[in-house]
Amino acid sequence: MRHPHTRTPRRRVLGTLTAALLCAAALAVPAQAAPAQAPAASAPALGDGLALTPPMGFNNWNSTHCRSEFNETMVKGIADLFVAKGLKNAGYRYVNLDDCWALPQRDADGKLVPDPARFPNGIKAVADYVHSKGLKLGIYTSAGTKTCNSAGFPGALGHEYSDARQFADWGVDYLKYDNCNNQGVDAKQRYTTMRDALRATGRPIVYSICEWGENKPWEWATDVGHLWRTTGDISDDWGSMLSILKQNLPLAPYAGPGHWNDPDMLEVGNGGMTDTEYRSHFSLWSVMAAPLLIGTDLRKASQTTFDILDNKEVVAVDQDPLGKQGAVVSSAGGRWVIAKEMKDGSRAVALFNESGTAQRIATTAAAVGLPDAPAYTLRDLWQHSSYNTAGTVAATVPAHATVLLRVSADPRWAANPPAAELGLDGSPLLEAATPATLTSTVTDLGRTPARRVSVSLAGPAGWTVRPISSTSATALATGQVLRTGWRVTAPAGAPTGSYGLTLQARYRSPSGQRVTGTLPLTASVVVRPPSGTSYLSDLDRLSATSGWGPVERDTSNGESDPGDGHPITIGGTVYAKGLGVHAPSDVSFYTGKACRTVTADVGVDDEKGTKGSVTFEIWADGTKVASTGVLTNAMPARPVSADVSGAQVIRLVVTDAGDGNDSDHADWADARVSC
C-alpha cells in the first residue's frame, strides 16, 4: 500500500443517522434515467468456490500500523471479540495480519521468520487459535523484494512458491499481496506467479491483490485473484473516503462472485470522521459489494462502532449472493443515488449527501430498475422500519449522511404505514439575535393516507423556536403536504458554530399504527466578515473538506496530520497567507450578501516537486463565478478573482482535473475577500 498522492510507500507514514421518514410517491419528482446495467454476474473465473461474496473480517493496519501493540495478544483478542460481540454471527470471518509480522531477514534456508517478540508462539499457533473460534487467518506480504515498511521486511518476489508453502503449512486462509519494491516487473506476471504458487499448495486461500489500481487489475485479474485494490490507501478522513468512493463506483461491471473491486479497508471507529460519516462509509462500501475488513482495534471500540459494523441488514446488502456492485443512478450537486440489484429482485438504494448541508435526494422505483406496481415496500436499513410508497424514493438527507433503503415490489405493501417525507426550507445560517423564518414540510408519499398528523421543531437551549402557522392536519392523502412556518432566533452573543435542530412528525396509518419520524438538522450561527479586505485564512469557515489531510491555514497541505504543512510556495514564490488544500477540496465562508470580490494567487505547491494537476473554482451560492482551467506544478501562480456580490455563501473548490488526485497539493495564496 502506498500514499495515494505520492506514489511512494504511505504505510510507513504513521499517519444517528436518523433521516426523515422516507418516502415514495409517483408524482413527487420526474423519473430519472435508468442506471447503466452491469453484465450479469458470472461464475468465478478461478472456479475454486472462494469469496463468492465479498470477504468480511479484520485487518490491523489502519489502527496499529507497525506499532508494538500489533502482536499475538491483539490478534487473539480480536478473534475473541468476533465471537463475544456477535460479529462472527454477522458474517465476519477473517482475522488478517498486515505488515511487520516477520523479522527483516529470512533464515539460512530462505524461509520467512515470524517476529518472536510479536508472535512468540509462531504464526501456526495463532492460526490454530483463530481456527478454534470457527474463524480464518490472513497474512500479508508484497509482490516485491521487500514489503512497504521502511524496516525492509522480506517480500515474496522470487520466493513465491516457498512463501506460499509456508503460509499453507501455517494454516493461512487469506493472503494480502502488496505492490512495494516490485523492481519494475510486470504486475500481471508477479501476481499470476503468486496465484500459481498458492494453487500449488492445495490449500484454499483467498487471494487479495493489493496493486493500488495502478495497472487496472479489474481488466486482467478476474482469473488471477479473488479481489483487487482499485485505489491507493484509504485514510481516516472524509476527503479520502470520498475520493476512493468516486474512483471505485465506475468499476461496477467488473465485480461479481469470486472477483471483487476492493476500495480498501474500513476506517469505521478510528476517530477521524463523525458517526454519521462512518455510517455513510459502511453503507457505501456495502452497496458497492466491497470487502468489509474492519480497520479499528475492537478492544477499544465504542458501542456505536459495534452497532455500525453489526448492522445485519446493511451487511446483507454487501453479502447478497447475486454479487452485483451498486451502480450510480444520479449524482448532481453531490446528491448521490446508488442502486444495487439484489437476488430477490429488490433494490438496495443509497441516498448519499456528499455536501455540507442537508439536501433532498430523490429517485423513483422505476429509475432503480423495479417493475411497475401499485405500490412498494420501502425498508429503512438504519431505522429498521418499513413503509409503503407509491413510487418515489426520497429523503431530506443530513450533511455527509446516507439513507440506505431496500425497496421491493411487494404485494404486502399495504401492511406497512405510509412513508412520510420531512423537510425544512430556508437558510440554516443565522446571525445571533436576528430572527429567521424556516418552513417545515411533512408530505405523505405513501399509497395510503396519513392521519392525525402533527409536527414540532426543537432547537438548542436558549434558542427561540415558535410556530407561525398550523402544526397539525387531520389527514394527508398521497402527495399532500403539511407546511408550517417557524420563527427561529439564536440568542444574542451565541458563539459562531453549528447547532442541532430536530424536526419531528407524528401520524397514524389507516389501521391505527403510530409512526414517529425524526429529521436531525444543523443550523449555523454566523457573522459577516468585517468591512474592508480580509484574508480568508483569518475568517471562520462554514465547512472545509480536503482530499488528504485537513485544510491548513497559512501553510501548504503537507501530509495527513494537522499542522504538518510548509510555507506556501508556488513556483519559488513564498506567501505568508493563504489556504493549503489537497484536491478534491471545498472550503466555504459566510458572506451574508455583504461582500464584493474574492481574489487569490493559485497553483500547485512546490512541496510535491513536479507532480500534481488541479483546477481552481470560486462559487457564489450555487453559481460558479471563476475557474482557472488545469494548472500543473510546472506553472507559476495564476491570479484569480471573482465578483461575489449578493452571495450569502462563497466556496473555494479545487478539483483533481480529471486525472486522479495523486500529489494534488493546491494553494489559495493570499486569498482575500472585500466587503
N, C-alpha and C positions, 0 to 999 in steps of 0.2 A: 504494500500500500504506500501511497506517496501523497505529498501535499498537492491538492488539486490545482494549485496555480503556480507551482514552482517546477514541476516535473523532476523533483528530487525527493528523496525519501522524507515523507512527513511523519512517519511513525515515530521517529525519534524526537520530533518536536513535541515536548510533553504539553505540549499544549492542551364549573360543572356545566362541561358543555351541556347547558340546558337551553337549546334554541327553541324557537317558537313551536307550538303545536303545528305540525307540518300539514301540508295541505294538498288539495287536489281539486281542481275544478276546470272543466274543459275550456271555459271561456276566459280564464284569467290572463293567459298570455298566448300569443300566436305560437303555433307549432314550430319547432326548430328543426334544422336539418338533422337527419339521422346520422349517428356516428359511423365512421368507417368500420367495416366489419373485418376483423382478423380472420385468417383462414381457420377452418375447423381444426380443433386440437387433434393432432395425430398421435399415433403410438410413439413412445420414446425411441429415438434413433439408437440409443445404446442398448435397448432391449433387455436390460438387466432387472427391470422391475423396481429400481430405486428412485427415490424422490418423485413419486407420482403426484404428490402435492408438494408445495414449497417447504423446504426443511424449516423446522422450528427448534429453537434451543437457546443457547447462551454462548457468548464469546467474551473473554475477559478484557480485550484490548481497550475498549472505549472507557472503561472505568479504572484500569490499573496501569495501562501501558506496560513498561518494563520494570515497574517498581517492585519492591521486595514483597509486597502483600500478595502478589501473584505466586502461589505455591500450592502444594498438595492440600493443605488445610482449607484453603479457599475453594479449590475445585470440589473437594468432598462436601464442603458446606453448601455450595450451590446445588449439588445433587440432592442433598437432604432437603433443601428448601423447595426444590421442584416437587417433591413428594408432599411435604408438610403443608405447602401453600396451595396445592391443587393445580400447579402449573403442568405437571405431568398429565393430569386428567384433561387439561385443556388442549393437550397435543404437543407440548414442548418435550423434546426427546434428547437433543444433542447438547452435551456439555463440552465445549470446544476450547482447547488451549491455543493461545496465539503465540507470537514470537517470544523468545527469551527462555524457553523451557530447557534448552540444551546448553552444554558447555561450548565455548568458542572453537574448540579443537576436536576433531574426530580421534578415535583411539588408534592403536597401532595397526588394526585390521581395517581401518577406514570406516568404522561404524560410528553412528551418532551416539553421544553420551548424554543422558539426562543430567541436568544440574543437580548435584547431590544436596545442595543447600535448599533448593526449592522442592525437589522431589526425592527425598532420601530413600524412598522405597521403590523408585523407578516408575516408569510410565505404565508398565503392565499392572502393577498393584493398584494404581489409580483407575485404570480401565476396569479391573475386576470389581472395584468398589462401585463404580458408576453402573456397571452391568448388574450388580446385585440389587440395584434400585429399579431395575427394569428400564434403564436409560442407556444412551450410547455416548461414546467418547470420540471427540475430534481432535486433530492435531494440525500443526502449521509448519510449512517450510516454504522456500522460494525457488522459482524456476531460474535460479542463477547460482553463481559460485558462493554467494553469501546471502543471508536474509537481509531485511531492510534496516535492522538495528545497527547503529554505528559501532557496536561492540564486535561485529563481524562473526555472527553465528553461521555455521556452515549451511549453505544452500544445497539443493539436490542436483544441480546441473552436472551431468557426468556421473552421478551416483543414483540415478533414478531407481534402478532395479534393486539395488542393495537397500536403499532407504525404504522403498515400498515394502520390501520383505520384512524389515524391522517393524514398520508400522503394523503390518498384518499380524506378525508374531506377538506384538504387544496387545492386540485386540482393538486396534483403532477402527472406527466406523465411518470417519469423515475426514477428508483432507482438504485444507485450505492452502492453495498453491499460489504464492505471491509472484512478483514480477521484478524484484530488485536485482541489480548486479547480473543482468542477463547476458552480458558480453556481446550484445547485438545479434544473438542467434534468433532466427525466425521464430516468432511467437507460436505459430501453429505447430511447428516442429517440436518446440520444447514441451508444449502442453500435450501433444499427442504421445510423445515418448513416455511421459508420466502416466497417461491413460493406459498405455500398453503394459507398463510396469505394474500398475495396480491390478489390472486384469490378470496378469500372470500369477499373482499371489493366490488367486482363487477365493479371496475374501471379499464379500460385498462391502465396498467403501464408496460413500457418496463423494463425488469429486467436484470441488468448488474452485473454479478458475478465477483467480484474483489478478486479472491482467489490466484492470482500470479502464477498459473500453478503448485502449489506445489503438488496437488493430481490429476493431469492430468484431469481437468474438461472436456476437449474435449471428453473424453471417457465415461462420465456419465451424463453430464449436458444438453444434447440436449433437454430433456423434462423437464428441471428444469429452465433454464434461456434462454434469447434471445442472450446473448453474454457472453463470459468468458475471463478473462485475461489469457494470455498464458505465461507471463513473470513477472519478477519484474518490479519496476518502471523505466520509462524512465527518462533520464536527458538530459539537453540541450547541448550535445556534440556528436561529430561524433562517438566516440567509443561506447557510449551507444546505439545510434540509430542502428549502425551496428550489435552489439551483439543481440539486440532484433529482428532485421530483420532475422538473421540466426536461431534464436530459433523458430520463427513463420512460416517461409517458409515451413518446412516439414509437417506442420499440415493441408495443403490444403484439404485433403479428408474429414476433419471433418466440414468444413464450408458450409453454404448454407442458403437459405431464412429462416429467423427466428431463426438461430443459427450460430453465427459468432465467429471466433477467434478474440481476441482483444489484439493487441500488445501495448496497452496503447495510451495515448493521443498525439496530435501533439505538437511539440515544435516550429513550424514554427513562426518566428518573435521574438523569445525571446532573440536572440543575441549571443548565444553560438556557432552557426555554420554560415557558409557563405550562401549567397543567393543560390549559386549553390548547396550546401549541403541540404538546405531546399527544393529546387525543387526535389532533389532526394528523400528526406524524404516523401514529398507529393506524388510523383509518385509511390514510392514503396508501401506506405500504400494503395494507390488506386488500384494498380494491385493485392494486396493481399486481396481485398474486406474487408478492415479493417474499423471499425468505424472511422469517421473523426470528432474528437472532438477538436476544436480549443483550444489551451492552452496559447495563448498570450492575453494580455489586449488590445483589439481592439481600445480602446480610445487613445492608444499611438502608434498604429501600423503604419508602413510606407506604402506608396502606393505599393511598391514592395511586401510587405506581403499580402496586399489585392489582388494583381494580382495573386499571387500563389494560395491563398485559393479560389479565384473566377474563376479559370480556369475551365469553364464548360465542356470542352472536357475531361479533366482529371477526374473531378467529375463523368462524365458519365461512365467512366471505373469502378469506385468504385461502382456506383449505378446500374450497369447493372442488369436487373431483372432475368437473368439466375442464378445469385448468385454463380458463380464459383470463387474460390480463385485461383490466378495465381500459376502455378507450375514451378519449375526450369527445364529449358532445358539444361543449361550448366553453369559452374562456374569456369572453370580452370583459374588459375592465377589472380583471382579477377575480371575476365571478366564475368559478370553475364548476362544470358539471361533468362527472366522470361516471360512466356506466359499465357494469360488469355483468355479462350473461352468466347465469347460474344453471346448474344441471337440471333443476326442477322447473325451468322455464321462467323463473322470476328474474328480476334485475336488482343488483346492488347498485345504489346510486349515491355518490358522494357529492354533496353541495359544499364546496370549499371556498372560503373567502380569503383570498390572498392579501387583501388590503387591510389598512389600519383602522377602518371604521366599519360599522355594521352595514351590510348590504342585503337587499332582497335578491335571492338567486332562484331562478325558476326554470323548469323544463316540463315536458309532458310525458305521459306514459308511451305515446306513440314515438316520441323522439328517442327514447331509450330502448326501443325495439319491442315493446309489448303489443300484443294484438288488441284490436278494438274490443271493448267490453262495456257493459252498462256502468260499471264502477270497478274500483280496485281496492285491494287491501294494502295499506301502507304501514310498515313496521319500522319504528324508530329504534335503531340498534344501540343507542346510548341511553335513551329513556326506557327502553324495554316496554314500549306501549304500541298498540295497534289502533289504526283508524281506517275509516273508509274515505275514498277520494273519487271524485268524478273524472279525473284525468290529468290534472296538473299536479306537479310535484314541486313544491316551493317552500321557502322559509326566509325570514329575515335572519341572516347568519352573523353572529358577532365577529369582530375583527379576529383574523387568524384562526377562526374556528371551522369545524367541519360537521355538518349534519349528515349522518350515514343512515341510509334507509334501505329497506328491502321491499320492493314493490312487485305485486303479483296480480294477475287477472284471476282473482279468487272468487268463485261463485258464492262464498260465505261472507262477502264483504259487509252485508247488512248487519251482521252480528257485532260490528265494531261501531263506536261513536263516530260522528263526522269529524274530519280534520278541520281545525281552525287555524288560520294563519294570523299571527300577531305582527304588528309593525309599528314604527314610530317615525313620523315625518317631521322635518325641521332640523335645524343645525344643532348638533350636540356640543357646540362650542359656546360657552357662556362667559361673559365678563362679570366679575363679582358685583353683587348689589344691583345688577341690571336684569330686569325680568325678560325672560324669553318664552315664546309660545311654541309648544310642541303639540302634535296631533297624533293620538294613538288610533290604530285600526285593529278591529277584530273581524275577520272575514270567514264566513262559512264556505269552505271549499269542498266539503263532502257532498255526497249524493242525498243525504238525509238532513233535516233541519236541526239547528242547534237551538235549544230552548233555555229560557231564564238566563240570559247572557249578562254578565257583569264584568267590569274591568276596573283595575286600580293601577296607579303608578306611584312608586315609592322612591325617595331619594335619600341621601345621607343625612345623618343627624345635623340639625341646624339649617337645612335647606327648606324652602317653602315650595310645596307642590300642591296646587289647587286645581280642581276641575273647573272648566268654564262652559261645559256643555254636558249633556246626559252621559252617564256612566253605565247605563243598562238598556237592554232590549228584551221584549217578551219572547221574541223568536227571530232567528235569522234563517232564511231559506238559502238554498245553494246560490252562491255568488253575492249575497247581501253583506253589507258592511256596517258595523257599529263604529262611528267616528266620534272621538272625544277630544276636545281641546283641553290643554293643560297650561297653566301659568307656572313656570319654574324659575326660581330665583336662588342663586348661590349667595350665602351671607357675605356682607362686607368684610374684606380682609381675608377671605378664603385664599389659601395658597394656591398657586398655579399647579396643575397636575390633573390626573384622571380620577374620576369618581364614579361609583356604580349607581345605575338606575335599574329598577326592576319593574317590568310591565307584567301584569298577571291578569289572566282572563279565566272566568269560571262559567260553565254552562252544563246543560244536561242533554243527553241523547233522547230520541223519541221513546226509548224504553226506560228512561229514568237513570241511566248511568251518569255518574257525576265525573266531570272532567275538569282538571286544572291545567292550564298552560302557562308557562313562565318564559319570559324573554329577558335575559340579562343584557344590559346595555352599558355603554360607557359615555359619560359626559366629561368634558374637559373645561376646567377653569383656565381662562387665557387672559393675557394682557397684550395690548397693541405695542409694537415697537415704538421707541421714543421718536419724537420728531427729529428730522435730520438724517444723517447717514450713519448706519451701524454695521459692524461686522457681523455676519450671520453666525460665526462661531462663538459670539458673545451672547447670543439670544437663546431663550428656551426653545426647544424643539417640540413640536406636536408628536412626531414619530420619527423613527430612524431605523432603517434596515440596511444591512451590508452583506455582500455575498461571502465574506470571510472575515471574521473578527468584527468588532464594533466600529461605528463611525467615530473617528478621532477628531478632537478639537485642536487646531493649530499644529498638527503633525500629520505625517503620512499615515497610511493604513498599518504599516508594519506587518505583523503576523496576526495570530488568532487572539492574543490576550489584550485586554485594555491597557492603554498607555505604552505600548511597545513600538510606537512609530518613531520616525526620524523627522528632522526639519523638512518641511515641504520643499521639494526640489524638482523643477521641471526644466529640462534642457540646460542644466547647470545653474539656473537662477534659483536662489533660495528665497522663500517667502516666510514671513513671521506669522501670518494669519491665514486661516482657511480651514477647510474640512478635508480630511483624508478618508477615502472610502474604498471599497472593493466591489466591482461590478458582480451581480446586479445590485444597485442600491437605490434607496428612495428616502430623502430627508425632507420633512415638511415643517413649515412655520406658519403661525397665525399672523396675518397682517390686517385683519379687520377692515378691509376696504379703505385703508388709510395710506397705503404706500404706492409709489410710482414706478420705480425701476429696480432691477436686480442686475448686478454686474459681477464678473469674476474673470480671472485668467485660469484656463483649464487645460489639463493634459495628463498624461501618464507619468507617474512619479519615477524619478531616476533610480529608485532603490531596486527595481527589477531589471536593471541592465537594458537589454534590447527587446525585452518581452512586453506584451500587453497591447491590446487594441480595444477601444471603447468608443461610445458616443455619449455626449452630454446633452441633457434636455432640461428646459425650465418650463414648468407648468403653472398656470394661473387658474385656480379652481380646476375645472375639468378640461381646460384647453391648453394644448402645447403652444407656447409662445416663442420658443427659441430652441434650435438644435444645431449642433456643430457638424454633424456627419462623423465619419470614422476618424479617430485620432490614434496614432501609434506612438510608441516611445521615441521613435526617431524624429518626431515633430516637436518644435518648440511650443511653449504655451500659446494658446489662442484666446484672445479676448472674446467674451460672450456677454451680451446684455439683452434684457427683455423688458417690455412695458407690462407691468402687472397692475395697472390702475384698476380699481374696483374689485380686486380679488380678495376674498376672505382668507384663502389659504394659498401659499405658494409651495411648490415642490421642486427639489433638485434631484433629477433622476439620471443615473448612469446605467447604460446597457452594455452587454458584452460584445456588441457589434456583430452578433450572429455567428461568432466562431468559437464559442465557449469562453469561460471566464478565467482561463489559465493566466496568472500573473497580471490581472487587470486591476492594478493599484492606481486609482484615479484621484486627482486633486482638484478641489474647488479653491484655488488660491485667491487670497484677497477678496473672497465673496462678500458682497455688501448689498444692503437694501436701503433705499432712500425713501423716506416717509414724510 
